[in-house]
Amino acid sequence: MTARVDVLGLPDPNVRGDFYDGVVLKRGIAWVLDVALIFIVAMLLVPFTAFTAVFFLPAFMVFVGFIYRWVTIARGSSTWGMRIAGVELRQMDGSPMNGASAFMHTLGYSVSFAVFPLQLISVAMMLMTERKQGLTDHLIGTAALNRRL
């Protein structure tokens, strides 16, 4: 039996399923951790806005969250929540995320979060696809994998 060579460069889920085992649950845990961290960071930044951010706190948290996700994914191919949960993002060719791909992933996440039906579709796709990819992952060709040790 020969192993299927994957054109994308991402591990083949039929041959290396260990890269995708438990990823959906880990992404959920990472999301909760990231939301908590974004809230803490936003609260720490509020005094630096002369407390005006209190009046538009949800929008301020979206802004802080966008910057947080973009920077952490660009620097380490995962957010801090993902790192704690043991998950990392990879591009189509299997390489780590860079600034541009991190920006696109964060933008896609933000749009799907803002348009709730897209978020539902994304979660359903994570549960049903071989590589456990959400909507944004499918559109830009990324996948969340169990972190390599």
Phi and psi restraints in degrees (value plus and minus 20) as a CYANA .aco file:
   2 THR   PHI    -122.7   -82.7
   2 THR   PSI     124.1   164.1
   3 ALA   PHI     -95.7   -55.7
   3 ALA   PSI     117.7   157.7
   4 ARG   PHI     -90.8   -50.8
   4 ARG   PSI     107.4   147.4
   5 VAL   PHI    -104.5   -64.5
   5 VAL   PSI     103.9   143.9
   6 ASP   PHI    -107.9   -67.9
   6 ASP   PSI     106.1   146.1
   7 VAL   PHI     -82.5   -42.5
   7 VAL   PSI     -53.1   -13.1
   8 LEU   PHI     -93.7   -53.7
   8 LEU   PSI     -45.1    -5.1
   9 GLY   PHI      72.6   112.6
   9 GLY   PSI     -32.1     7.9
  10 LEU   PHI    -101.1   -61.1
  10 LEU   PSI     131.0   171.0
  11 PRO   PHI     -78.3   -38.3
  11 PRO   PSI     118.2   158.2
  12 ASP   PHI     -92.4   -52.4
  12 ASP   PSI     100.7   140.7
  13 PRO   PHI     -84.2   -44.2
  13 PRO   PSI     -42.2    -2.2
  14 ASN   PHI     -98.4   -58.4
  14 ASN   PSI     -45.7    -5.7
  15 VAL   PHI    -119.9   -79.9
  15 VAL   PSI     -61.4   -21.4
  16 ARG   PHI    -141.8  -101.8
  16 ARG   PSI      40.2    80.2
  17 GLY   PHI     -81.4   -41.4
  17 GLY   PSI     -41.2    -1.2
  18 ASP   PHI     -81.1   -41.1
  18 ASP   PSI     -45.1    -5.1
  19 PHE   PHI     -89.5   -49.5
  19 PHE   PSI     -42.1    -2.1
  20 TYR   PHI    -132.7   -92.7
  20 TYR   PSI     -28.6    11.4
  21 ASP   PHI     -82.3   -42.3
  21 ASP   PSI     104.3   144.3
  22 GLY   PHI      55.0    95.0
  22 GLY   PSI     -13.3    26.7
  23 VAL   PHI     -84.1   -44.1
  23 VAL   PSI     -58.1   -18.1
  24 VAL   PHI     -83.6   -43.6
  24 VAL   PSI     -66.1   -26.1
  25 LEU   PHI     -83.4   -43.4
  25 LEU   PSI     -63.2   -23.2
  26 LYS   PHI     -83.6   -43.6
  26 LYS   PSI     -57.4   -17.4
  27 ARG   PHI     -84.9   -44.9
  27 ARG   PSI     -58.0   -18.0
  28 GLY   PHI     -84.1   -44.1
  28 GLY   PSI     -64.1   -24.1
  29 ILE   PHI     -82.6   -42.6
  29 ILE   PSI     -64.3   -24.3
  30 ALA   PHI     -80.7   -40.7
  30 ALA   PSI     -60.2   -20.2
  31 TRP   PHI     -81.6   -41.6
  31 TRP   PSI     -65.0   -25.0
  32 VAL   PHI     -81.7   -41.7
  32 VAL   PSI     -65.5   -25.5
  33 LEU   PHI     -81.3   -41.3
  33 LEU   PSI     -63.2   -23.2
  34 ASP   PHI     -84.9   -44.9
  34 ASP   PSI     -62.0   -22.0
  35 VAL   PHI     -81.6   -41.6
  35 VAL   PSI     -63.1   -23.1
  36 ALA   PHI     -82.9   -42.9
  36 ALA   PSI     -63.2   -23.2
  37 LEU   PHI     -86.3   -46.3
  37 LEU   PSI     -60.9   -20.9
  38 ILE   PHI     -82.2   -42.2
  38 ILE   PSI     -60.9   -20.9
  39 PHE   PHI     -81.2   -41.2
  39 PHE   PSI     -65.9   -25.9
  40 ILE   PHI     -81.9   -41.9
  40 ILE   PSI     -66.6   -26.6
  41 VAL   PHI     -82.1   -42.1
  41 VAL   PSI     -63.6   -23.6
  42 ALA   PHI     -80.8   -40.8
  42 ALA   PSI     -62.8   -22.8
  43 MET   PHI     -84.4   -44.4
  43 MET   PSI     -57.3   -17.3
  44 LEU   PHI     -88.4   -48.4
  44 LEU   PSI     -48.4    -8.4
  45 LEU   PHI    -104.8   -64.8
  45 LEU   PSI     -40.3    -0.3
  46 VAL   PHI     -72.3   -32.3
  46 VAL   PSI     -66.1   -26.1
  47 PRO   PHI     -79.6   -39.6
  47 PRO   PSI     -48.6    -8.6
  48 PHE   PHI     -95.4   -55.4
  48 PHE   PSI     -26.2    13.8
  49 THR   PHI    -122.9   -82.9
  49 THR   PSI      -3.5    36.5
  50 ALA   PHI      37.4    77.4
  50 ALA   PSI      13.6    53.6
  51 PHE   PHI      43.9    83.9
  51 PHE   PSI     -10.4    29.6
  52 THR   PHI     -90.6   -50.6
  52 THR   PSI     -44.3    -4.3
  53 ALA   PHI     -83.2   -43.2
  53 ALA   PSI     -40.8    -0.8
  54 VAL   PHI     -79.4   -39.4
  54 VAL   PSI     -53.3   -13.3
  55 PHE   PHI     -95.8   -55.8
  55 PHE   PSI     -38.0     2.0
  56 PHE   PHI    -155.8  -115.8
  56 PHE   PSI      24.9    64.9
  57 LEU   PHI     -76.0   -36.0
  57 LEU   PSI     -64.7   -24.7
  58 PRO   PHI     -78.8   -38.8
  58 PRO   PSI     -63.8   -23.8
  59 ALA   PHI     -86.3   -46.3
  59 ALA   PSI     -57.9   -17.9
  60 PHE   PHI     -83.3   -43.3
  60 PHE   PSI     -61.2   -21.2
  61 MET   PHI     -86.6   -46.6
  61 MET   PSI     -56.4   -16.4
  62 VAL   PHI     -82.3   -42.3
  62 VAL   PSI     -63.6   -23.6
  63 PHE   PHI     -82.7   -42.7
  63 PHE   PSI     -69.5   -29.5
  64 VAL   PHI     -81.0   -41.0
  64 VAL   PSI     -62.5   -22.5
  65 GLY   PHI     -82.9   -42.9
  65 GLY   PSI     -59.9   -19.9
  66 PHE   PHI     -83.3   -43.3
  66 PHE   PSI     -68.8   -28.8
  67 ILE   PHI     -82.7   -42.7
  67 ILE   PSI     -64.8   -24.8
  68 TYR   PHI     -77.5   -37.5
  68 TYR   PSI     -70.9   -30.9
  69 ARG   PHI     -84.0   -44.0
  69 ARG   PSI     -65.8   -25.8
  70 TRP   PHI     -79.4   -39.4
  70 TRP   PSI     -71.0   -31.0
  71 VAL   PHI     -87.0   -47.0
  71 VAL   PSI     -66.3   -26.3
  72 THR   PHI     -88.6   -48.6
  72 THR   PSI     -57.6   -17.6
  73 ILE   PHI     -88.7   -48.7
  73 ILE   PSI     -59.5   -19.5
  74 ALA   PHI     -85.0   -45.0
  74 ALA   PSI     -56.4   -16.4
  75 ARG   PHI    -103.9   -63.9
  75 ARG   PSI     -50.3   -10.3
  76 GLY   PHI    -157.5  -117.5
  76 GLY   PSI      -8.5    31.5
  77 SER   PHI      42.5    82.5
  77 SER   PSI      -2.3    37.7
  78 SER   PHI    -186.9  -146.9
  78 SER   PSI     136.7   176.7
  79 THR   PHI     -99.4   -59.4
  79 THR   PSI     150.9   190.9
  80 TRP   PHI     -83.9   -43.9
  80 TRP   PSI     -55.4   -15.4
  81 GLY   PHI     -82.8   -42.8
  81 GLY   PSI     -61.4   -21.4
  82 MET   PHI     -83.7   -43.7
  82 MET   PSI     -60.0   -20.0
  83 ARG   PHI     -82.8   -42.8
  83 ARG   PSI     -63.9   -23.9
  84 ILE   PHI     -83.6   -43.6
  84 ILE   PSI     -59.8   -19.8
  85 ALA   PHI     -98.6   -58.6
  85 ALA   PSI     -31.4     8.6
  86 GLY   PHI      65.2   105.2
  86 GLY   PSI      14.1    54.1
  87 VAL   PHI    -144.7  -104.7
  87 VAL   PSI     126.8   166.8
  88 GLU   PHI    -159.2  -119.2
  88 GLU   PSI     134.4   174.4
  89 LEU   PHI    -116.3   -76.3
  89 LEU   PSI     123.8   163.8
  90 ARG   PHI    -152.7  -112.7
  90 ARG   PSI     130.3   170.3
  91 GLN   PHI    -102.0   -62.0
  91 GLN   PSI     153.7   193.7
  92 MET   PHI     -69.8   -29.8
  92 MET   PSI     -61.1   -21.1
  93 ASP   PHI    -104.7   -64.7
  93 ASP   PSI     -15.6    24.4
  94 GLY   PHI      70.9   110.9
  94 GLY   PSI     -24.3    15.7
  95 SER   PHI    -100.5   -60.5
  95 SER   PSI     138.7   178.7
  96 PRO   PHI     -84.2   -44.2
  96 PRO   PSI     141.6   181.6
  97 MET   PHI     -88.8   -48.8
  97 MET   PSI     128.7   168.7
  98 ASN   PHI    -137.3   -97.3
  98 ASN   PSI    -195.7  -155.7
  99 GLY   PHI     -78.7   -38.7
  99 GLY   PSI     -64.0   -24.0
 100 ALA   PHI     -88.2   -48.2
 100 ALA   PSI     -65.7   -25.7
 101 SER   PHI     -88.8   -48.8
 101 SER   PSI     -54.2   -14.2
 102 ALA   PHI     -85.2   -45.2
 102 ALA   PSI     -60.3   -20.3
 103 PHE   PHI     -82.8   -42.8
 103 PHE   PSI     -67.0   -27.0
 104 MET   PHI     -83.3   -43.3
 104 MET   PSI     -60.4   -20.4
 105 HIS   PHI     -84.8   -44.8
 105 HIS   PSI     -63.2   -23.2
 106 THR   PHI     -85.9   -45.9
 106 THR   PSI     -60.8   -20.8
 107 LEU   PHI     -82.4   -42.4
 107 LEU   PSI     -66.6   -26.6
 108 GLY   PHI     -81.1   -41.1
 108 GLY   PSI     -62.5   -22.5
 109 TYR   PHI     -80.5   -40.5
 109 TYR   PSI     -65.4   -25.4
 110 SER   PHI     -83.4   -43.4
 110 SER   PSI     -62.4   -22.4
 111 VAL   PHI     -85.3   -45.3
 111 VAL   PSI     -65.3   -25.3
 112 SER   PHI     -88.2   -48.2
 112 SER   PSI     -49.1    -9.1
 113 PHE   PHI     -93.8   -53.8
 113 PHE   PSI     -55.6   -15.6
 114 ALA   PHI     -92.7   -52.7
 114 ALA   PSI     -52.0   -12.0
 115 VAL   PHI    -127.0   -87.0
 115 VAL   PSI      73.4   113.4
 116 PHE   PHI     -71.6   -31.6
 116 PHE   PSI     -62.2   -22.2
 117 PRO   PHI     -78.2   -38.2
 117 PRO   PSI     -52.8   -12.8
 118 LEU   PHI     -86.4   -46.4
 118 LEU   PSI     -55.2   -15.2
 119 GLN   PHI     -86.2   -46.2
 119 GLN   PSI     -60.8   -20.8
 120 LEU   PHI     -82.6   -42.6
 120 LEU   PSI     -63.1   -23.1
 121 ILE   PHI     -81.4   -41.4
 121 ILE   PSI     -62.4   -22.4
 122 SER   PHI     -81.4   -41.4
 122 SER   PSI     -66.5   -26.5
 123 VAL   PHI     -84.0   -44.0
 123 VAL   PSI     -62.9   -22.9
 124 ALA   PHI     -80.2   -40.2
 124 ALA   PSI     -60.8   -20.8
 125 MET   PHI     -84.7   -44.7
 125 MET   PSI     -58.5   -18.5
 126 MET   PHI     -81.7   -41.7
 126 MET   PSI     -57.0   -17.0
 127 LEU   PHI     -96.7   -56.7
 127 LEU   PSI     -45.7    -5.7
 128 MET   PHI    -128.6   -88.6
 128 MET   PSI     -36.8     3.2
 129 THR   PHI    -111.9   -71.9
 129 THR   PSI     135.7   175.7
 130 GLU   PHI     -77.5   -37.5
 130 GLU   PSI     -63.7   -23.7
 131 ARG   PHI    -113.0   -73.0
 131 ARG   PSI     -12.2    27.8
 132 LYS   PHI      37.4    77.4
 132 LYS   PSI      17.0    57.0
 133 GLN   PHI    -107.6   -67.6
 133 GLN   PSI     118.4   158.4
 134 GLY   PHI    -102.8   -62.8
 134 GLY   PSI    -197.6  -157.6
 135 LEU   PHI     -78.9   -38.9
 135 LEU   PSI     -69.5   -29.5
 136 THR   PHI     -81.6   -41.6
 136 THR   PSI     -61.6   -21.6
 137 ASP   PHI     -77.5   -37.5
 137 ASP   PSI     -63.8   -23.8
 138 HIS   PHI     -84.5   -44.5
 138 HIS   PSI     -61.5   -21.5
 139 LEU   PHI     -88.4   -48.4
 139 LEU   PSI     -58.4   -18.4
 140 ILE   PHI    -126.3   -86.3
 140 ILE   PSI     -20.2    19.8
 141 GLY   PHI      58.0    98.0
 141 GLY   PSI      21.9    61.9
 142 THR   PHI    -136.6   -96.6
 142 THR   PSI     146.9   186.9
 143 ALA   PHI    -169.3  -129.3
 143 ALA   PSI     126.9   166.9
 144 ALA   PHI    -112.3   -72.3
 144 ALA   PSI     110.8   150.8
 145 LEU   PHI    -144.4  -104.4
 145 LEU   PSI     137.6   177.6
 146 ASN   PHI     -81.7   -41.7
 146 ASN   PSI     114.2   154.2
 147 ARG   PHI     -80.3   -40.3
 147 ARG   PSI     113.7   153.7
 148 ARG   PHI     -95.8   -55.8
 148 ARG   PSI     116.4   156.4
